[in-house]
Amino acid sequence: MRLKNYNEDLVLETAKIVLKDRTDIHPTRAFILDVAAYALNRVPPKYITSERGFTHEFVQPGNGNGVEGEKLLNVIELITLVNRAVEVVARRRRDVAPAPHRRAAPAAEVADDAPMHITYFYNMPHIFGRVVDAGNGAPIIAAEATLWINDRVSIPAESGWRNPYTTNEQTRGYFSFWPQVEMGESESMRVELRIGFSHGGHQPLSFKKTMKIAGEFFVHDYIRSDKLLDVGTLTLERASEAR
């Protein structure tokens, strides 16, 4: 289990959005990281933990998704801060740029500043939902949920996130997954998510969803508000009631 600063992800995503309108700046890895470092040094961290804490957030009221939830960062303030960071980093880089007569650095020394057009990271969503009894709506405890991505059992991003996942009393029938990142050369990746449910007293159930995952420049190891997939409340029929 690791602590994760949620605001790192917010700042990186905001930097990408801001830089889309700056045609005078190449969105290189080194530049974006410098911008993120500048901004993050000026905002308080927001720490979360892995699977158990994540699932618990969706069980408790006031979990950040409604009016009572904690507001992580003011959007306008964050955009303003990132814009200032872009200006500061761009100015610093201009100030230290080599004179025209100086010998260019070897390719290996400037590779980090090269525009990234080849390798993309497909950061999978954090998936959560709940399984209940179709008859009385009670949460089903000890149901096994297994996630497949494109017909392969998904490998968790971290060891603390289990697949299969077994529902328990503490999370009241909720389940959650965090699939590991994929890599490729296309700007997006089409995936089919399938979650299979099994329980001794109920009929099996399969949930499917097809979605497109946008390619990104970074591997994000933080829970992101734009990467949450709520599959809702799913109901399982009792085995004795099946015909």
N, C-alpha and C positions, 0 to 999 in steps of 0.2 A: 504494500500500500504506500502511495506517495501523496504528498501534498501538492496541489496544483493551484497556481495563481490564475484564476479565471480571467483576470483583467489583461493578462498577456495576450490571450486570444482575441479579446475585444480590440485591443490596440492594433494588433497585426491586421485584422480584418478592416479596421477603419483606415489604416495606412494604405491598403490596397485600393479602397474606394476613392480616397482622396487623390491618389497618384494617377488614377484613370483619367482625371481631368487635367493633369499636368503633362502636356505633350512635350514639354521642354526637358523632361526628366525620364531617364530609362529606369523602369522598375526592377533594378537588380537586387540580388539577395543581400549584398553588403549594405546597399543604401537603405533598404527596408528595415534591416536589423538595426542600423544606426538610428533611424527615425523611431523605431519601437523603443529602443533603449532610452532615448531622450524623453519620450512621453511617459514611459513607465517609472522613471525616476521622479516623476511629478504627480503621480496618482497613488493612492493607498492600495495595497494588494487585497485581493479577495480570494481567500483560500478555501478549497474544497478537497475532499478526499475521493477515493475511488468508489467501486460498485455499491457498497452498503450505504454510504452517505448519499450517493446519487439517488438510489431508489427511495431512500427515506424522505428525500425532499418532496417527492410526489405523493407521499402518503399524508404528510402534515399540511395543515392550512397555512396560508401566508407563505407559499414556497417560492415566491419570486415571479409567479405567472399572473398574479392578480393585483388588485389595488393595494392589498395589505402586504404584498411581498416587498422585500428589500430592493431598492433601486441601486444597481451596481455602479453605474456611472451615468451622469447626465449626457445625453447624446450630443447636444449642441456644444457643451463644454469640451467633450472629447474630440469632436471634429475640429474645434478651434485649436486645441492643444496639438493635435497631429499636424494641422496645417502649419503651425508655428515651428514644429519639429522639422518638417520638410524644408522650410525656409532656412533654418539654422544649419541643417546638415548640408544642404546644397551650397550655402555660402562657405562653409568650412572646406568643402571639397574643392570649390573654385579657388580658395585661398592657398591650398596646398598643391594645386595642379602643377605639373612640371613645366618648365619653360620650353618654348618650341625647339630650342637648340639642344636640349638634353636628350640623351639616348633613351628610347622607349624601353620600358621594363620587359623582361622576358615574358612570354605568354603564360607560363606557369604562375608568375607573380600576380597577374591581373585576372586570372581565371574567375575569381570570386565576383568580379565586377562585370563579367560578360552577361548580356541579356540571356534569359533562360527560355529557350524555345523548344526544348526536346523532352526533358523528363518532367512528368506531372505526378503529383500525389493525389490519390483519390481518398480523401478522408471520409470514412463511413460515418453515418449518423449514430448517435446514442439512441438505442431503441428501448422503449419501455411500454408496459401495458399491464393489464390485470385479467386474471381468469376467475370466473365465479360459476356457481351452480346455476343451471338454466331454470331449475324449479323454484328455488328460494332466494337466489341472489347472493348467497353466502360465499365468501372467498374460499377457493379450493386450496387446501394446504397439501404439500408434498406432491404437487403436479410437476412433471418434468417437461420443461420447454427447451427445444433444440432449434438453433438458428442455422439455416443453410443460406449461402450466397452463391447464386448461379450453380445450384445443385451440389455444392460442396459444403461440408460442415465448416462453419466459420471459425477461424482461429481468433481468440480474444486479443485485443490490443495489449492487455496486461494480465498477469497471472491472477489478479484479484477479481477479474471479471470471468465468471464461469460460463461454459457452454458444453453440455447442457446446464440449464439453471433450474434449481428446484425451489418452488415457492415455499414460504415458511410463515409462521404465525406473526413474526415481527413485522413483515412487510405486507401482511394481510392480503395475500394473493397476488401481489405485484411481482413482476419479473423485469429484468433489464439486461441488455447486451451492449457491448462495445467492440465491434469487429476491428481487426487490424487494418491498417492502411494498405491500399494497393498502389501499384506504380504502372505507368505506361506513357505512351507518346501522343495520345489523343487528348484533345481539350476536354473531353468528358468520357465517362464510362457508364454504360447501361447495365444495371444489375437487377436480378430478381431475388427478392428477399422471401424466404419461406420459414415460418416458425411452426414446428410440429409440437402438439401437446399430447401427453399421455398421463393417465391416472388410473389406478386400479379400479375405482368405483365409477368411472365415467368413460364415455366413448371418446376415441381419439379425435383430434381436431387439427386442421391445417389452415394457417393464415398465409396469404401470398400478397405481395406488393411489388410492382415493377417501378423503378425510378432511375433517374439520371443523376450521376454524381459528377459535379464539375471538378476538373483538374485544378490543383493549386500548387503554389511554389514551395509550400512548407508542409511538414508533417505536424499536425496539431495534436498534442497530447493533453488537451484540456477540454472539458465539457463546454460546448458552445450553444448559445441560445438558437442559432440558425442551423444547428445540426442535431436537433432533437426530433425523433420520430415517435409519436404517440399512436400506438395501434389501437388504443381504446380498451374498452372492457369486452372481453370475449367470454362466451358462455359454453359450458360443456354439459351435454346431456348425460343423465345417469345411465349406466349400463343396463340396469333392469328395465328402463323405460324404452329402450331401443327396440324397434320392430324389424 
